[in-house]
């Protein structure tokens, strides 16, 4: 069975304007103006995602938890940043739990 297509004609009687509409073009949303530290974090998060797939954010959270309980603040901030890059809600929840002093060891799935 063949399908025939015929474009609709302009039968509404409205004239087509002779000049193109003026469109204001704003700044691009992704202007790549990130700093070296942000670029490094993004690259690390992408490498981590390539290694762990869809479980990458959860794995980064576990790494952050381990660093937090080991008292390694620098590693904790690094893994929290990777987790934040991959899943901002998960990272926000982790940071809130750690800043309130609750800890997260008993709340792991």
C-alpha positions as CSV (number, residue, x, y, z in Angstrom):
1,X,0.0,0.0,0.0
2,X,1.4,3.4,-0.9
3,X,1.1,6.5,1.2
4,X,0.4,9.7,-0.6
5,X,1.4,13.0,1.0
6,X,0.2,16.3,0.0
7,X,1.2,19.4,1.9
8,X,-1.6,21.6,3.1
9,X,-2.1,24.8,1.1
10,X,-2.3,28.1,2.8
11,X,-6.1,28.6,2.6
12,X,-6.6,30.8,5.6
13,X,-6.4,34.0,3.5
14,X,-3.7,35.5,5.7
15,X,-0.9,37.2,3.7
16,X,2.6,35.9,4.2
17,X,4.8,38.7,5.4
18,X,7.4,39.9,2.9
19,X,10.1,40.4,5.6
20,X,11.5,37.8,7.9
21,X,10.6,37.9,11.5
22,X,13.3,39.5,13.7
23,X,14.6,37.0,16.2
24,X,16.8,38.0,19.1
25,X,19.6,35.6,19.6
26,X,20.9,35.6,23.2
27,X,24.0,34.2,24.7
28,X,24.4,30.4,24.4
29,X,23.5,28.4,27.5
30,X,26.7,26.4,27.3
31,X,29.4,29.0,26.8
32,X,32.3,26.8,28.1
33,X,33.4,29.4,30.5
34,X,34.2,27.0,33.3
35,X,37.4,27.2,35.2
36,X,40.2,24.7,35.3
37,X,39.0,23.2,38.6
38,X,35.5,22.6,37.2
39,X,36.9,21.1,34.0
40,X,39.0,18.8,36.0
41,X,36.0,17.7,38.1
42,X,33.9,17.2,35.0
43,X,36.6,15.0,33.4
44,X,37.0,13.0,36.6
45,X,33.2,12.5,36.8
46,X,33.1,11.3,33.2
47,X,35.9,8.9,33.7
48,X,34.2,7.6,36.8
49,X,31.0,7.2,34.9
50,X,32.8,5.3,32.1
51,X,34.1,2.9,34.7
52,X,31.0,2.4,36.8
53,X,28.1,3.1,34.5
54,X,24.8,4.1,35.9
55,X,26.0,3.2,39.5
56,X,28.7,5.8,39.3
57,X,27.0,8.4,41.5
58,X,26.2,5.8,44.1
59,X,29.9,4.6,44.0
60,X,31.1,8.1,44.4
61,X,28.8,8.6,47.3
62,X,30.3,5.5,49.0
63,X,33.8,6.8,48.4
64,X,32.8,10.1,49.9
65,X,31.3,8.4,52.9
66,X,34.5,6.3,53.4
67,X,36.6,9.4,53.2
68,X,34.3,11.3,55.6
69,X,34.5,8.6,58.3
70,X,38.2,8.2,57.8
71,X,38.6,12.0,58.5
72,X,40.1,12.7,55.0
73,X,38.3,16.0,54.3
74,X,40.1,16.6,51.0
75,X,39.1,13.2,49.6
76,X,35.6,13.7,50.9
77,X,35.2,17.0,49.1
78,X,36.6,15.4,45.9
79,X,34.2,12.5,45.9
80,X,31.3,14.7,46.9
81,X,32.1,16.9,43.9
82,X,32.1,13.9,41.6
83,X,28.8,12.7,43.2
84,X,27.4,16.2,42.8
85,X,28.4,16.3,39.1
86,X,26.6,13.0,38.5
87,X,23.6,13.4,40.8
88,X,23.1,16.7,42.5
89,X,20.2,15.5,44.7
90,X,22.2,12.6,46.1
91,X,25.2,14.8,46.8
92,X,23.0,17.4,48.5
93,X,21.4,14.8,50.7
94,X,24.8,13.3,51.6
95,X,26.2,16.8,52.4
96,X,23.2,17.6,54.6
97,X,23.5,14.4,56.5
98,X,27.2,14.9,57.2
99,X,26.9,18.5,58.2
100,X,24.1,17.7,60.6
101,X,26.3,15.2,62.3
102,X,23.9,12.3,61.7
103,X,26.4,10.3,59.6
104,X,25.4,8.0,56.8
105,X,26.8,4.6,57.7
106,X,23.4,3.3,58.9
107,X,21.5,4.7,56.0
108,X,23.2,3.0,53.1
109,X,20.9,0.8,51.0
